[in-house]
Amino acid sequence: MTLQIRGVHHIVLTVSDPNRSAEFYEKILGVKASRENPQVRWISCGNFLLCFQRSLKPVFENDRFDENRLGLDHVGFAVESHEQLHGLMVILKELGIHTAGIEFDPDGQSDYVCFRDPDNIQVEFYVGDYRD
């Protein structure tokens, strides 16, 4: 039997400060995060949850995300249109977040915007989804 995955249920990012990360993603996505638990915050992203949690174990002082370690490399989200990418660029500029702008990914055959969150996790927003 082949297990048919219907979609992403949730993504959990281990972060240095769940409140700071939640506030960052609230500004980017325009959606309010949960307020019930300050140790784990989450944002409903339509059909999945984007969660931010503090590590359960002690972390190295001033630790930052590094995609060269085992585990997560980056997170890529799909948006409907180029207009949404342009809107994202306005938000990123207002927040002073560095980005190379709207780029074309020859592998994914799509335009996208790439930037880093407060813990250095690379975040990408692509026009369309992987099937496009």
Secondary structure, DSSP 4 states (H G I P E B T S, - for coil): ------S--EEEEEES-HHHHHHHHHHHH--PPP-S-TTEEEEE-SSSEEEEEE-SS---TT----TTSSS---EEEEES-HHHHHHHHHHHHHHT-----EEEETTTTEEEEEEE-TT--EEEEEES-TT-
